[in-house]
């Protein structure tokens, strides 16, 4: 849906991959699933907000 509206979208299969991706190329917004393998969305968010590089990026939580 976001691609159809012209947004650039990147996908990460787990929390560690998401953190690496965000630090390599910080996005304007993060849509974060609460339930992920190995590290849940709250833990990922906690690490993002603890980093000077990523703490200002808005996060929207999703759940299935």
N, C-alpha and C positions, 0 to 999 in steps of 0.2 A: 504494500500500500504506500509506504513512504517513497520507495523507488519510483512509483508511478507519478508521484507528485514532484519529482525532480531532486529529492534529497539523496545525498551520498550516505550509504549504509554500510557499516562493517559489522561482522558477526564474530563472536568468540564462543567457543564450545564449553569453556569453563572459566572460573574466576582468575586463575593464573594467566591464561591467555588474554583475558580482558585487561588485566592490569598492565601487562607488557604492551599491548596495543595502544592503550591510552597514554602511556608514558612515551612511546615512540612518536605518536601523532595525536595530540590531544584533540578530542572532538568538541563541538559546541554544546552537545547534550548527550547524556547517557541514559538509555532505557535498560534497566537492570532487572533481570528475573530474580525473584526472591529465592526460588528453589533451583539450585545448580549443583552439579556433582562436586564433591570434595570441599568446596568453599561456598557458603551461601551468599546471597546478594547483600545481606547486612554486613558480612565480613569484608566483602569487596568494597562496599561503600565506606566502611570504617578506614580501610587502608587508603582509599582515594582522598578522603577528607583529612587524613593525617599528613598528606604530601603537599608541600608548597606548590608544586607544579600542577596539581590536579584538584586542589581543595575548592576552587571556585566554579568548577564545572557542575552545572545542574544535573541532578539524578532523579529520574522518575522510576519508581518501582512498579514492576508488573508481577502478576502471579497467574498461573494456569488453573 
